[in-house]
Amino acid sequence: MSWLDNLRKPKEEDPSTREFFYSHDRLANQYFAVIRLTWYLDGKVCAVTESSIATYDKDVVAEFTSILNNALKLGADAAVVCIEEAQALGIYEK
């Protein structure tokens, strides 16, 4: 089993909920969103990745929700800065 397989299958002792931060703000260079993901292995940070989605990409909302959905299901923390209001993307506070 590789370290990537360990990321895909969270261990039972890992918390089932992760942190999610969303900020509505303007971005430079016509970006739609910037997403920073923090990945964990054995309860410790093992990687941090950052993705940007340009406003001219086809289906920006689908790409945005796909990245977030997969990352949160796999146990990553997420921090997002986006030009769109959270409610317009189906993100609501609990």
Secondary structure as the mmCIF struct_conf table of DSSP 4:
data_model
#
loop_
_struct_conf.conf_type_id
_struct_conf.id
_struct_conf.beg_label_comp_id
_struct_conf.beg_label_asym_id
_struct_conf.beg_label_seq_id
_struct_conf.end_label_comp_id
_struct_conf.end_label_asym_id
_struct_conf.end_label_seq_id
HELX_RH_AL_P HELX_RH_AL_P1 TRP A 3 ARG A 8
BEND BEND1 LYS A 9 LYS A 9
TURN_TY1_P TURN_TY1_P1 GLU A 12 GLU A 13
BEND BEND2 ASP A 14 ASP A 14
BEND BEND3 SER A 16 SER A 16
STRN STRN1 PHE A 20 HIS A 24
HELX_RH_3T_P HELX_RH_3T_P1 ALA A 28 GLN A 30
STRN STRN2 TYR A 31 LEU A 41
TURN_TY1_P TURN_TY1_P2 ASP A 42 GLY A 43
STRN STRN3 LYS A 44 ALA A 54
TURN_TY1_P TURN_TY1_P3 THR A 55 TYR A 56
BEND BEND4 ASP A 57 ASP A 57
TURN_TY1_P TURN_TY1_P4 LYS A 58 ASP A 59
HELX_RH_AL_P HELX_RH_AL_P2 VAL A 60 LYS A 73
TURN_TY1_P TURN_TY1_P5 LEU A 74 GLY A 75
STRN STRN4 ASP A 77 CYS A 82
BEND BEND5 ILE A 83 GLU A 84
HELX_RH_3T_P HELX_RH_3T_P2 ALA A 86 LEU A 89
TURN_TY1_P TURN_TY1_P6 GLY A 90 GLY A 90
#
